[in-house]
Amino acid sequence: MKRIIPLLAACFITLPAAGADLLLAKEYRGQNISGWAMSEKLDGVRAYWNGRTLISRQGYAFTPPPGFTDRFPPYPLDGELYSTRGQFEQISATVRSAGRSWQGIRLHVFDVPRAEGNLYRRLAVLQSWLAQHPDAPITLIAQTPVKNTDHARAFLKEIEARGGEGVMLRDPEAPYRGGRSDSLLKLKSAQDAECTVTRHYPGKGRHSGRLGAIGCRNAHGEFRIGSGFKDADRDNPPPIGATVTYRYRGFTQKGTPRFATFVRIRRDR
């Protein structure tokens, strides 16, 4: 251990204590991504390990089962609490409730924020840790070098064919810095965004007596979302004032999202 401690100290840089100041993605809009790194965009719950506690994107502490973080390293990790595709609601409900089993859930890591060097060197630090702690519930997200845009879009098709959500693109030479970044991009067939619910519109026909659509507001203005709702959502609509995630495909001539589809209520922690 005496040999390891100086080595670890030499591999890390000093950054302010992390709370909600996480690296956040922008949308891919044709930027040159040759030589970048790409990985599957996991539909899990964002989590930051600060060396002592797992923290949500909003800065709240998770309450994992006893022993879950016993083999975590003593330095920060950024990633997603995730189990498998198509299980976001179950994952979210599990990690937001104290006392529940986290069976199958692991921290899937895409960066080691305080490690030195480029992305690959930072992730290599965690890879060395996991080689010595194979029982840690941590998975290192594989990063694939991007040849060109066609390569990234072909990868996106593979991910979507397997039920995945999209692709994350990283400039591997960029340092880890909080906030929206041009060095981290989302590549998806459909874009997503968030809006605030402003009103409920009654349903018609099969949906008579329950929700038909919601009115929403964000920087794009006021618009309706009438699709994507499950029967349970229509019986118990997202409350007015709630923040919801929706998917869309470009914009109308008025500048509002085209084909806006409800995804879920954003559950802050």
Secondary structure, DSSP 8 states (H G I E B T S, - for coil): -TTHHHHHHHTB------SS--EEEEE--S---TT-EEEEE--SEEEEE-SS-EEETTS-B----TTTTTTS-SS-EEEEEE-STT-HHHHHHHHTSTT---TT-EEEEEE-TTB-SSHHHHHHHHHHHHHH-TTSSEEE---EE---HHHHHHHHHHHHHTT--EEEEE-TTS---SEEEEEEEEE-SSEEEEEEEEEEEEB-GGGBTSEEEEEEEETTEEEEE-BS--HHHHHS---TT-EEEEEE-SB-TTSSBTT-EEEEE----
